[in-house]
Amino acid sequence: MEREKVTGVVIRERPAGDNDKLLTLLTAEHGKMIVTGKGVRSLKNKNMASTQMFCFSSFVITKNRGGFYHIYESDLLESFFGLRRDLVPLSLATYVCDVVDHCSVEDSGDVPLLRLLLNTLYAISSAKKPYVQIKGAFEMRCASVCGLAPDLDGCSVCGIGDAPMYYLDVLGGVAVCADCMSNRKLDDAVEREMSGEWTRPLVQLSPELLLILRHLVECDISRLLAFALPEQLEHDYQTACERYLLHHLGRGFDTLDFYKQITKM
């Protein structure tokens, strides 16, 4: 059987048989891949360490006649050991991997999404930034990587770029200044929202928060967390980022519910 070398992160694992695993990898070469790890649940197996959840590893894989991939050998590049120090980083990292699993596709190299995943797992593992900041940055940048980035250059109605207050129209993916909201210059669906009939979610954005969200969408990935998040902006920040991503993915995640439960979000 032909062998191929790929590099990726284990984003999902399921037991199979006595000592096997069915692994989902996010790779630079082929995007999402489903591979079988023969015997990797055994402590004696040479591939055991590099096939754990969250591990970034180099894999030599083979493809059988039925089209299924198997791990021949592997080398651990990074384990992100800090993710396992307690339940909070572990649950946040699991949610991140669930989102990546949902957003990634097979047979399509996905370097931007892999880089975002690696940066996020490192940030959670090292805990150099607050988890709320890391989570929101991942969510907004993930939307951007998936081609769902909001237009945050200014008010989508009047074009003003220095208004004292904005709103993020989650459904439309645009920012709207407070004056245009009060003057009811938006479409009928948003006007019904303003009158109390819920039709599309709106999140209040201060100018400072608007700049932060713009940074998350546009910056180089290496500088994704290079910003300060004032405590008074944390609630609107996490609401905007989480609500925007989940709305445009069209689903929620049980792992997110669990993370919010244990952190009392």
C-alpha positions as CSV (number, residue, x, y, z in Angstrom):
1,M,0.0,0.0,0.0
2,E,1.2,3.5,-0.8
3,R,2.3,5.6,2.1
4,E,1.8,9.4,2.6
5,K,3.0,11.8,5.2
6,V,0.6,14.3,6.7
7,T,0.7,16.8,9.6
8,G,-2.3,17.5,11.7
9,V,-4.2,17.7,15.0
10,V,-6.4,15.0,16.5
11,I,-9.8,16.8,16.8
12,R,-12.0,13.8,17.6
13,E,-11.3,10.2,18.9
14,R,-13.6,7.2,19.2
15,P,-12.7,3.7,20.5
16,A,-12.9,0.9,18.0
17,G,-12.4,-2.7,18.9
18,D,-10.3,-3.8,21.8
19,N,-7.3,-1.4,21.3
20,D,-8.0,0.6,18.2
21,K,-9.2,4.2,17.7
22,L,-11.1,6.0,14.9
23,L,-9.5,9.4,14.7
24,T,-10.6,12.6,13.0
25,L,-7.6,14.7,12.0
26,L,-7.4,18.2,10.7
27,T,-4.4,18.2,8.3
28,A,-2.7,20.8,6.2
29,E,-2.6,18.5,3.3
30,H,-6.1,17.1,3.0
31,G,-8.2,19.0,5.5
32,K,-10.3,16.7,7.6
33,M,-9.4,13.0,7.5
34,I,-10.9,10.0,9.2
35,V,-8.1,7.4,10.0
36,T,-7.9,4.2,12.0
37,G,-5.2,3.8,14.6
38,K,-4.6,0.1,15.0
39,G,-3.7,-0.8,18.6
40,V,-3.1,2.8,19.6
41,R,-5.1,2.5,22.9
42,S,-2.4,0.1,24.2
43,L,0.4,1.6,26.3
44,K,2.8,-0.5,24.5
45,N,1.9,0.9,21.1
46,K,4.5,3.1,19.5
47,N,1.8,5.5,18.2
48,M,-0.1,5.8,21.5
49,A,1.3,9.2,22.6
50,S,0.9,10.9,19.2
51,T,-2.7,9.8,18.7
52,Q,-4.2,11.4,21.8
53,M,-6.9,14.0,21.6
54,F,-5.6,17.6,20.8
55,C,-2.1,16.2,19.8
56,F,-0.3,17.9,16.9
57,S,1.6,15.1,15.1
58,S,3.2,14.0,11.9
59,F,1.5,10.8,10.6
60,V,2.6,8.3,7.9
61,I,-0.7,6.9,6.6
62,T,-1.7,4.1,4.2
63,K,-4.8,3.8,2.2
64,N,-6.3,0.3,1.6
65,R,-8.2,-0.8,-1.4
66,G,-11.5,0.1,0.2
67,G,-10.4,3.7,0.5
68,F,-9.9,3.8,4.2
69,Y,-6.8,5.4,5.9
70,H,-4.7,3.7,8.5
71,I,-1.8,5.1,10.6
72,Y,1.4,3.3,9.9
73,E,3.6,5.4,12.1
74,S,3.6,8.8,13.8
75,D,5.7,11.4,15.7
76,L,4.4,13.7,18.3
77,L,5.1,17.4,17.6
78,E,3.1,19.1,20.4
79,S,0.8,17.6,23.0
80,F,-0.6,20.9,24.5
81,F,-0.2,19.3,27.9
82,G,-1.7,22.4,29.7
83,L,-5.1,21.6,28.3
84,R,-5.4,18.8,30.8
85,R,-4.5,20.7,33.9
86,D,-8.2,21.1,34.9
87,L,-11.7,20.8,33.4
88,V,-12.1,24.4,32.2
89,P,-9.3,24.5,29.6
90,L,-10.1,20.9,28.7
91,S,-13.8,21.7,28.0
92,L,-12.9,24.9,26.1
93,A,-10.4,23.0,23.9
94,T,-13.0,20.3,23.2
95,Y,-15.6,22.9,22.1
96,V,-13.0,24.5,19.8
97,C,-12.3,21.1,18.2
98,D,-16.0,20.4,17.8
99,V,-16.4,23.7,15.9
100,V,-13.4,22.9,13.7
101,D,-14.8,19.4,13.0
102,H,-18.0,21.0,11.9
103,C,-16.3,23.7,9.7
104,S,-13.7,21.6,8.1
105,V,-14.2,19.4,5.0
106,E,-12.4,16.3,3.6
107,D,-10.1,16.3,0.6
108,S,-9.4,19.9,0.9
109,G,-6.2,21.3,2.4
110,D,-7.0,23.8,5.1
111,V,-3.9,25.6,6.4
112,P,-5.7,28.8,7.7
113,L,-8.1,26.7,9.9
114,L,-5.3,24.5,11.1
115,R,-3.2,27.6,12.0
116,L,-6.2,29.0,13.9
117,L,-6.7,25.8,15.7
118,L,-3.0,25.5,16.7
119,N,-2.8,29.1,17.9
120,T,-6.0,28.6,19.9
121,L,-4.9,25.3,21.6
122,Y,-1.6,26.9,22.4
123,A,-3.3,30.0,23.9
124,I,-5.6,27.8,26.1
125,S,-2.8,25.5,27.1
126,S,-0.4,28.4,28.1
127,A,-3.2,30.4,29.7
128,K,-1.4,33.7,29.0
129,K,-4.7,35.4,28.1
130,P,-8.1,35.0,29.8
131,Y,-10.2,32.2,28.5
132,V,-13.1,34.5,27.6
133,Q,-10.7,36.5,25.3
134,I,-9.3,33.4,23.7
135,K,-12.8,31.9,23.1
136,G,-14.2,35.0,21.5
137,A,-11.1,35.5,19.3
138,F,-11.4,31.9,18.0
139,E,-15.1,32.3,17.3
140,M,-14.9,35.5,15.3
141,R,-11.7,34.5,13.4
142,C,-13.3,31.1,12.7
143,A,-16.2,32.9,11.1
144,S,-13.8,34.9,9.0
145,V,-11.7,31.8,7.9
146,C,-15.0,30.2,6.8
147,G,-15.9,33.1,4.6
148,L,-18.5,34.5,7.0
149,A,-16.8,37.6,8.3
150,P,-19.0,40.6,9.2
151,D,-18.5,44.0,7.5
152,L,-17.2,46.2,10.4
153,D,-15.8,49.1,8.4
154,G,-18.5,51.4,9.7
155,C,-22.3,51.8,9.7
156,S,-23.8,49.8,6.8
157,V,-26.6,52.3,6.5
158,C,-25.0,55.8,6.6
159,G,-21.3,54.8,6.4
160,I,-20.1,56.7,9.5
161,G,-16.9,55.3,10.9
162,D,-16.7,57.3,14.2
163,A,-20.2,57.0,15.8
164,P,-20.4,56.9,19.6
165,M,-22.3,53.6,19.5
166,Y,-23.0,50.7,17.1
167,Y,-25.0,47.6,16.9
168,L,-23.9,44.3,15.3
169,D,-26.6,43.0,13.1
170,V,-25.8,39.3,13.5
171,L,-28.0,38.0,10.7
172,G,-26.9,40.6,8.2
173,G,-23.3,40.5,9.2
174,V,-23.0,44.3,9.4
175,A,-22.5,47.1,11.9
176,V,-25.2,49.8,12.3
177,C,-24.8,53.1,14.2
178,A,-27.1,54.0,17.0
179,D,-28.6,57.0,15.0
180,C,-29.6,54.8,12.1
181,M,-31.2,52.3,14.6
182,S,-33.2,55.1,16.2
183,N,-34.2,56.6,12.9
184,R,-35.4,53.2,11.8
185,K,-33.5,53.2,8.5
186,L,-33.1,49.5,8.6
187,D,-35.4,46.9,6.9
188,D,-38.7,45.8,8.3
189,A,-37.2,42.7,10.1
190,V,-34.9,44.9,12.2
191,E,-37.7,47.4,12.9
192,R,-39.8,44.6,14.3
193,E,-36.8,43.7,16.5
194,M,-36.7,47.3,17.8
195,S,-40.4,47.2,18.7
196,G,-39.9,44.0,20.7
197,E,-40.8,41.3,18.2
198,W,-37.6,39.1,18.1
199,T,-36.6,38.6,14.5
200,R,-32.9,39.0,14.3
201,P,-30.3,39.3,17.0
202,L,-28.5,42.6,17.7
203,V,-25.5,43.1,19.9
204,Q,-24.4,46.6,21.2
205,L,-20.9,47.6,20.2
206,S,-18.9,50.5,21.7
207,P,-16.4,52.0,19.3
208,E,-13.6,50.3,21.2
209,L,-15.3,46.9,20.9
210,L,-15.9,47.5,17.2
211,L,-12.2,48.0,16.8
212,I,-11.5,44.8,18.6
213,L,-13.8,42.8,16.4
214,R,-12.3,44.4,13.3
215,H,-8.9,43.4,14.6
216,L,-10.0,39.7,15.0
217,V,-11.3,39.6,11.4
218,E,-8.4,41.4,9.7
219,C,-5.2,40.9,11.6
220,D,-2.4,38.5,10.9
221,I,-3.1,35.2,12.7
222,S,0.1,35.6,14.7
223,R,-1.3,38.7,16.4
224,L,-4.8,37.4,17.0
225,L,-4.7,37.9,20.7
226,A,-2.5,41.0,20.7
227,F,-5.2,43.3,22.2
228,A,-6.4,44.3,25.6
229,L,-10.0,43.4,26.6
230,P,-11.3,45.7,29.3
231,E,-13.4,44.0,31.9
232,Q,-16.4,46.2,31.2
233,L,-16.5,45.0,27.5
234,E,-16.2,41.3,28.3
235,H,-20.0,40.6,28.3
236,D,-20.7,42.3,25.0
237,Y,-17.5,40.8,23.5
238,Q,-18.3,37.2,24.3
239,T,-22.0,37.7,23.3
240,A,-21.1,39.2,19.9
241,C,-18.5,36.6,19.0
242,E,-20.4,33.5,20.2
243,R,-23.7,34.6,18.9
244,Y,-22.3,35.6,15.5
245,L,-20.5,32.3,14.9
246,L,-23.3,30.0,16.1
247,H,-25.9,31.9,14.1
248,H,-24.0,31.6,10.9
249,L,-23.1,27.9,11.5
250,G,-26.8,27.3,12.2
251,R,-26.3,25.2,15.3
252,G,-25.2,25.0,18.9
253,F,-22.7,22.6,20.6
254,D,-23.2,20.4,23.6
255,T,-19.5,21.0,24.5
256,L,-20.2,24.7,24.6
257,D,-23.1,24.2,26.9
258,F,-21.0,22.2,29.2
259,Y,-18.2,24.8,29.2
260,K,-20.6,27.5,30.1
261,Q,-22.1,25.4,32.8
262,I,-18.8,24.8,34.6
263,T,-17.7,28.4,34.1
264,K,-21.1,29.9,35.0
265,M,-21.1,32.0,31.9
